[in-house]
Amino acid sequence: MTQPLRIALAGLGTVGGGVIRLIEANGALIARRAGRPIEIVAVCARDRTKDRGVDLSRYQWEDDMTLLAGRDDVDVVVELVGGADGSALALARRTLAAGKGLVTANKAMIAHHGLELAEAAERGQAPLQFEAAVAGGIPIIKGLREGASANRIARVYGILNGTCNYILSTMEATGRDFADVLKEAQELGYAEADPTFDIEGIDAAHKLAILAAIAFGGRIDFGALEIAGITRIRAADIAQAAELGYVIRLIGLAECEAEGGGLFQRVQPCLVPLTHPLAAVDGPTNAVVVEGNFSGRLLFQGAGAGDGPTASAVVADLVDIARGQSAAPFSVPVNDLETLQPADAGRRRARAYLRFTVTDRPGVLAEITAAMRDAGVSIESLIQQGRPEEGGEVLVAMVTHEGPESGVSRALELLEGSPSITEPPLVMPLLG
């Protein structure tokens, strides 16, 4: 057996501890599959004294994580610190500049700086791997780069955030409202103390930007993503969707339109038909659908976070590096990546669910339907939910026939400033 692959580990949180436990538990098996042992040489974290449930005494400790990149006894640095910039980015840059391999679970860093890091990896002829950055233990990046590599990808979409999926599926099962379920998710550890990145769709958007670049051979353009979270969804929306034969899920979707049409990228709550495979995905689970022109529909599903699944993805990248099988980070060399222009979302045709919160007085429905008529939007069904005490608010929900998104946008512009509408309307497309 050849020399071991020597790694340094930056970040000893949930995933970092999981990587250590995995290598200790399955070291012999990993060595057989990789063709050589994978050994941890050095580690770094904020607090040297913290009990992490693993024995760190056998590893060298560095107080400055960027020094890991300069160690002569390290072949690959594993970055598990997180954050788009700061020390994580400094470590990544220094590692690749030194010609050493980099494995990271840092979706934000790859979404914002992935092209720069891929160029540095090419210059230094060093591997850059980030399977764990998207969907935890699901091998979706490997699936796109390798398993579906012969296909022209039409769409890639799915449930990319376990926190949001737990909240929505729990609301669906219990009838409780958003704030109550979010609090429970925080108590159970499914949501952070500050859950903004999750519930506002930013975490899912980071992952979608990475998947889109790999699927369509384009340069990452995180700024072009349209992002909407789940904070405005009510139990009443969940109930109405169920009556229509749908569930609500936060969906990240990327689609490369026909010649010259541009790249569409959006994270948004959608109504998913009960017959669709994503409708059955509940709890803190991720699932990604890839549609290839020869493979057809491929579904990747599994745990999207947690120490075990994410550590599994990290070590899988290390095994590839040990075998000498690392591919171009975004499937093709950086210079071959296309600059894909953002698609015109207004031209997209879809059915939509709209929910209005309105004052309970005569003429409100007529005002809304007139705006829809004037914008060329055809209404398939319309429901007024409940009737509170005089002077209160009611919910008006409708589903449109298929039409261009620009029509719905125009109707909402016509209704803007109406004293009858007490909060901004909620719009969710029906996944078709």
N, C-alpha and C positions, 0 to 999 in steps of 0.2 A: 504494500500500500504506500502511496506517495506521501509527501509532506502534508501536514494538516493545513486547512484553511484557517488562518488566525484572524479572529474578529475582535473589535472593540465595540462596546455597547454604551451609547449615550442616552440616558434616560432609564430610570429603574422604577417606573410606575407600574400600572396594571399590565401593560404589554411587555415591558422590559423584564419584569419578574416572570411573566409567562414564557418568554424566550429562554431564560435560564433554566426554568423547570423542564421545558420541552427538550432542550439539548441534553440535560442531565438524565432525563427519563429514557429518551430514545436515541442516545448517542451512538450506540453500536449499530442500530438499524439505519440511522442517518448516514453513518460512515460507509456502510455497504452500498447504499443507494447513491451516495454522492461520489463514491470511488476513493474517498479519503476522509479522515476525521474533520469535524468542524469544532474548533476549540475557542473558547472565550479567553482572551488574554488580559484585557483591561476594561474598566467600567468607569462611568462618571454619572453623578446625579447631584442635585442641590444639597441634600442633607446626608452626610456620611454616616451619621449615627442612627438613622431611622431603621427600624426593624421591618424588613420587607418579606420575611418568611423564607428567605433563601440564604445560603451560606456564601458570602462574598469574600471570605478570607483568602481564597485561592487565587483571586484576581488582583491585578495591579489597579490602584485607584488614582484617577487624575481629577484634581479640583477644577481645572480649566478644560472643558470638553474639547476645545479646538486643538489641544495638544495631542489628542488621540490620533489626529490625522498625520502627525509628524513622527509617530513611533515606528522604529525600524522593525518591530516585531508584530506589526499589524498589517494584514492584507486588505481587510474590508472593515469599514465603519458602518455600524447600524445606528441610525438616528431615529430616536423615539421620543424626542423632546416636544415636538409640535410647534405650531406657530409659523406663519408665512415668512417672517423675517427674523431679525435678532440673531441669537446664538445658534439656532438651528441652521439658518441659511449660511452663517459664517462657517460653521463646521462643514456643511455640504460643499461649499466652494473650496475650502482648503483641502478637503479629502480628495476631490476630483483633480484639483491642481497638482496634487502630489502623485497622481496616477494610481490611486487606490480605489477600490470598489466602494460604492455607496448603496446601502439598502435603507429605505425609509418607509415609514407608514404615514408620512406627513402630506396629506391631501392638499392643504392650503398652500404649502410651499411649492408643490408640483404644479398646482393650478395657476399660481402667480409667477413662478420662476422656472418652470419645467424646461422651457426651451433653452434658457441660459445654461441650466445644469446639463442638459443633453449635449449641447455644444461643447461644454467643458469636458464631459465624459468622452466625446469623440476625439478631442484634442489630446487628452491624456491616455487614450486607448484603455479606458477604465469602464467597468460595468456600472450601470445605474439601473436599479430595480426598485419598483414601488407597488408590487402586487397588494400589499397590505393597506395601501392608501385608499382603496376603493372596495367597499363591501366586505370588509373583514376577511373571513376565511374562504369566501367564494372566489374561485380562480377565474374571475371575469376578464382580467387583463391578459392572462395567458390564453384564455379562450378566444379573445379577439385577435391577439397577435399571432397565435399559432393555430388553434383549432379551426377558426373561421377565416384564416389568412387567404384562402383561395377565392373567397366570396366578395362580391360587391355588396356592401352593407346598405340596406335601405333605411333602417331605423334602429336605434338602440334606445331603450327606455326601461323604466322600472321604478321600484321602491328602493331608494338609496339612503334612507335615514330611519334607523330602528326606533328612535325616540318618537318621531312623528307617527310611525306606524303603530306603535304601542298605544299612543294617545287616541288615535282615530279608531282603531279596532276595539279599544276598551269603551269609548263613547258609544260605539255601535252596539256592543254587547250589553251595556248597562243603562243606556239612556241618560247618562250623566253629562254635564257640560264641560267645556274645555278646561276652565281654570281648576276645577275639582280634580280632573284626571291628571293634569300637569303636576299638581302638588303630589299626588300619589306616585307618579313616575319619578319625581325627585326623591321621594322617600325610599323607593325601591332601587335607586341607583341607575335607572334608565335615562334620567335627564340630569344635566348639570345644575348646580346652584344657579348659574346664569345660563339659561337654556337658549339664549337668543340665536346663536348660530344654527341650532337644530330647528326650532319652531318657526324661524323666519325663512327657512329654506336655503341658507347659505352653505351649510355643510353638504347638502345634496347637490348644490350647484358646483362646488369644488369637484366633486366626484364626476358629475356629468361632463364638465369641461374636459377632464382627463379622458373619459371614455370616448367623447366625440372626436378628440384629436387622433386617438388610435384607430377608431372605426372608420374615419373618413380621410385619414392622411392629411389632416389640416393642422395649421399652427394654432396653439391654444389661444383663445380670445375670451377670457373670463368676463371682460367688460361687456361683451355682446349678449350675455345671458339675460333672459327675463326671469325674475325671481319673485315668487309670492309664497308666503308661508301659510300656516294653518290656524293662526291666532283668531281669525274672524269666523271660524266655523262653529256653528251652534248645534246643540242636540237636535233642534228642529230640522236643520239641514240633513243630518244623518237619517232622521226618521223619514223625511220626504224622499231622499234617495232610495231608501229601502222599499218604499211603496212603488217606486218607479222601476224596481228591479236592479238597483245599483248599490255599490258601496263607495265611500269616499276614501281616496288614498292620495298621498302626496307623490306625484309622479314627476320624475325628471325625464325629459324626452329630447332627443337630438335626431334630426332628419336632414339629410342632404338632398335638396330638391333636384329636379332634372337640370340638364345642362344650363349652367349660368344662373340657376335659381337661388343659389346661396345656401347657407347653413342655418337651420332653425334650431335654437336651443332654449328650452324653457323648463323651469321648475315651478309647479303649480298644483294645487289640489284639483283632482279630476273625479268625475263620476265613472266608475269602472263597472262594466256589466258583470252580473253574477256568473255568467258563463265564461268569463275571461280568467286565465290562470292567476293573474295578480289579485283577483277578488278574494281568493282563498288564503292569501298571505296575511297573517295576523301576528300580533305581538311584536317584539323587537327584532323582526326578521327582515332581511333584504332579499330582493329578487330582481333580476335583470333579464330583459328579453332582447335578443339580437335577431334581426330578420335579415338573412342573406339571400342572394338571388338563386343560389343552388342548394344551400343547406336548409332553407326554410326557416321556420321559427325555432329558435333555441332558447331554453329557459334555464337560467342559473339561479339557484335559490339556496339560502342558508343563513347562518348567523352572521350578522353584519358588524358585530363588535364583540368585545370581551377578550379576556387574556388568552384563552385557548385558541379560538379561531384566528385572531389577528396574529398571534405568535406563530401559528401554523403557516400563515402566508409569508411572514418574515423569513422563517427557516426554509421554506420552499424556494424563496429567492436565493438564499445562501447555497442551497443544494445546486441550483442552476449554475451559480458562479463557480462552485467547486468543480463541476463537470466541464466548465468552459463553454457553457451553452447560452450565455447571455445574448439577447437580441437587442436591436436598436430600441431605445426606450419607447419611442412612438411608432414602432414598426418599420419605419424607413429613416434614413439619415435626415438630419435637421434641414439641410439644404433642399431636400426633395419634398418637404412638407409644403402643401399649398396654403396660400392665404385665401381663405374662404370668406366671402362677404356675407354679412348677416342677411337672412331671408326676410322678405316683407311679410310680417305676421298677419297683416290685414288681408292678404290674399288667401290665407288658409281657410278651408271650408270645414265646418264642424257644426254639430249641435251643441247647444250650451244650456246650462242651468243658471238662472239668474234669481237672486233673492233680494227683495227690497224691504226695508223697514220703513213703514209709512204711518202717518197720522190716520186715525180712524175717522174719516169724514167723507161725505159724498164727493164723487168726481175724481178720486185718486186713481182708481183703476182705468178710467177713461183717459186720464192724462198719460199714464204709462203706456197703454196700448196705442195711443195716438203717436207717441214718440217712436214706438216700434214700427208702426205703419209708415211713418214719414221716412224712417231710415231703411225701409225695405226688409225688415226682419219679420219673418212669418212665425207666429206663435203656435206651438203644437198643443200645449196644455198650460193652464193657469189655475193656481190654487191660492185662496186666501186662508191663512191658517189662524183659526180662532177669532174671537171677538172679545177683547178686554172691556173694561169699564169705559164709559163715555170719555172721550178725550185722550185715551191711551194710544198705544202703538200696536200695529198688527204686522205680520209678515206676509208678503205677497211673493209667491214663488212661481216661476214659469220655466218651461222647457221650449226652446226654439226648434224649428225645423233646420235642417242643414243649410248653411249659408256662409258667406265670407265673414271673417271676424270683424272686418271693418264696419259691417252693418251694425253689429252690437255696439261697437265703440261709438259710432255716430249716434245711436239712440241714447246712450248714456250721456253724450255731450248735450243733446237736446234737453235732457232732464236735469242737467247740472244746475244747481242753485234753486231747484224747486223747493218751496217751503213744505211740500207734502212728504218729501223724503228726508228722514231724520238722520241717516248715516249713509256712507257710500255703499252702493250696491255691491253684492258679492257675485262674481262671475266665475263659474267653473265649467270647462269643456267636458263633454262626454267622450270618453276614450273610445275610439272606433277603430 
